[in-house]
Amino acid sequence: MSGIFITFEGIDGSGKSTQSRLLAGRLEAKGHTVRLTREPGGSPGAEDIRRLLVEGEPGRWSAETEILLFTAARRDHLERTIQPALENDEIVISDRFADSTRVYQGATRGALRGIVDDLHARMIGREPDLTLIIDMDPDAALARGLARGSGEDRFEEFGIDFQRKLRAGFLRLAEDFPDRARVIDGTRGATEVGADIARVVDQFMAAR
């Protein structure tokens, strides 16, 4: 694969989707071919699974069942969207990838990280080239996420304690993958956050 795979991670309401779009637009303006995608979802089959995961009551699935569903959706996403785009020398920008499963299911709802990593190695076998973790105060992010009223707020409904665990999990993840993970201060306005992200991405691309 000759393309570049960039992912955005962070707690619910941290601004990942906004920053994914801003980065995609910036790179397209510089002449790059960009594939903007998301998880869960990003391919027709994975979008079907997305509805099972992000809608409904918080207790709808156990963490173990979620791991299986997320991995199935990710495999379809990889086969049908990510891998073909990378082989076509595109820049793939994904709003979430396997790191979210490592944190949401693997670190905050039981000691399941080993299961997540084992399934990932067996069924996905691909890590991002660069991961941008947007760090934000959980209280403010949760209020923003719930205010959207998207109907896809199953994980927000786990409550503030869950969001605080998520934040700690993502910060630990940055320590686990120092070669590709960068933490971005998401407490500022979208323009300032985007400028920081642009600098990080420019530096990364210049070093390739």
QUILIN-V814159 format. One record per run of one state. SS is the DSSP state (h for helix, s for strand, l for the rest). FROM is the first residue (numbers start at 1). LEN is the number of residues. Records with the same first field share a line. If there is no record, write none. Layout:
# QUILIN-V814159
SS = FROM-LEN + FROM-LEN
This chain:
# QUILIN-V814159
l = 1-3 + 10-6 + 30-4 + 39-5 + 55-3 + 61-2 + 88-3 + 96-2 + 105-8 + 124-6 + 136-2 + 148-8 + 159-1 + 177-4 + 186-4 + 208-1
s = 4-6 + 34-5 + 91-5 + 130-6 + 181-5
h = 16-14 + 44-11 + 58-3 + 63-25 + 98-7 + 113-11 + 138-10 + 156-3 + 160-17 + 190-18
